[in-house]
Amino acid sequence: MSSPDGTEPPGRPAEPAAVAATGDQAGPKLDLGPVGHLGDRLFSSLAHGSGALVIAIVSFVGIFLLALAIPALADDQSSFLFSRIWEPGGDQPRFGIAAMFYTTVISSIIAMIIAVPIAVGVALFVTYYAPKRLATPVAHAVDLLAAVPSIIYGLWGILFFAPILRPVINGLAAALGWLPLFEKPPGDNVGVVFTASVVLAIMILPVVTAISREIFTQTPVAHREGALALGATKWEMIRMAVLPYGRSGVVSASMLGLGRALGETVAVLIILSVPNANDPWNSSIFAGGETFASKIANNAAEFDSPEKTGAYIAAGLVLFVVTFLVNSAARLIVARSGPGGKRTRRNRSAGGAAAKEGAVA
Amino acid sequence: MAKRIEVSGLNVYYGDFKAVEDVSMTIEPRSVTAFIGPSGCGKSTYLRTLNRMHEVIPGARVEGKVLLDQQDLYGSGIDPVAVRRVVGMVFQRPNPFPTMSIFDNVASGLKLNGVKDRKRLTETVEKSLHGANLWNEVKDRLDKPGAGLSGGQQQRLCIARAIAVEPEVILMDEPCSALDPISTLAIEDLIEQLKDRFTVVIVTHNMQQAARVSDQTAFFNLAATGKPGRLIEMGATKQIFSNPTEKATEDYITGRFG
């Protein structure tokens, strides 16, 4: 009787008419005509429009980057992907992203290595160890880290935090300096990749913690009690039930954090010292450097000719693609396995049980 | 193997709410004891105090004594983790660890106890799966996930997991309530076999099941909603079902209750 979307049901024929209709074959017909779906139409077009708009914006960003980058790339006299030289503009523009790519990726990876274990630890503390009156403030404090603007992180990082890190840098360099990655160049520079990584780690901590916390609390009571009833200690219970359930969630949370670390601009820009153009390139994390984002931001004043601008935009395009890939990978992992890898497993178990039942029958 | 449980003056609380009041009973070794009673009468809550699983819930606590082989499970210096290694538990819904294979599920308790020797693990897993009447159904797919089994098989897997660590007592909290009649029958047969080696305590809503599998039956009831549950009567299953002393027991068993 009611319309499928639960709008106003069409009126029933009035009682007297129905009574009259009993004797009369040609009684009034039931009113099953359209009831008016203006709201549906409006909302539907609004929803479609919003969806299309988002896709359009992403495509336009991509097209913009491509359109401006391609002419510059065509003029590039050196290998764009593998060269470390950056001399855009002029008659013989030579530029490549290898150095930036390296600094961007290495700083983000170190940030992940620092942030993810801490985030998982904080999430476990908040969900399973802390008494309630402590858990809530800690969770809120971590969330607050996300609200600090990145310019503040940059200033705090270079002025306050970097000097504190100096002993750590010296210690690591002393212990692992035989590896090129940890070799400390002469001088007392603290505006180095490592410092930027630590600050990036703090910046991505909230998002990784929040998602991990969410997934850890969702661990089914049945799994947790199953472990405890076998005589597992709390840590063993976490290892047997909570971590396997939360693994895919933590991975996707880390990927989202990685996406943020890759694109972070202002904090990195302030912290990282730009190496002299004449100095040889240094792969150490205790040297300065430039990420995609910081290089582009540092040289915004140079966007005076289309050739030069195109080179920077080409670099931005690479960052865009890398971030896009990382985010897609995160979504893929989330979609494939859901919270705790539930979806695939449920399908599998349903299939297995069905097959079993079939065999029995 | 198989120890006597003696409970005296046990009160169980959730925060300020008293869920079970003043329970005293003796559970004989190598027997099956069934707890019956209406929903909310505290029989599951009480069951969970016998391996200190009750206190996993925040705010939950217990007063009184639970003696297992003359040792008070709630005495000072008793580690609940150690208690649970001696008093195993099977839950209402089968809960194999979803990321683990069938083999690893059964071996999980042994690994907690520090058993690393592959040969001993393999032997114990096979023995436990035999013990749970599951071996023939899974012997060719021990490396497949435990969650891929049917509900009844999963529950037997959980029983295999529980008996793999050779506990003294096995607690079962409505182990068949999520299963079909055929799987239920398989579990009931299994309980019959288990009592040769273990002390089994089972909570059930199914009166026929209690009558079929148990040697002793305890009837729990509560005076009214919000009042604590109490042990009304306990005795040999035959006597409880044919000639109960208390009127409330008779009413419940004959279905005149609620």
Interface residues (C-beta under 8 A of the other chain):
Chain A: K132 P220 A222 H223 E225 G226 A227 L228 A229 L230 G231 A232 T233 E236 M240 A241 P244 Y245 G340 G341 R345 R348 S349 G351 G352 A353 K356 E357
Chain B: N51 M53 V56 P58 V81 A82 V83 R84 R85 V86 G88 M89 F91 R93 N95 P96 F97 P98 T99 M100 S108 G109 L112 N113 K144 P145 A147 G148 L149 S150 G151 Q153 C158 R161 A162 V165
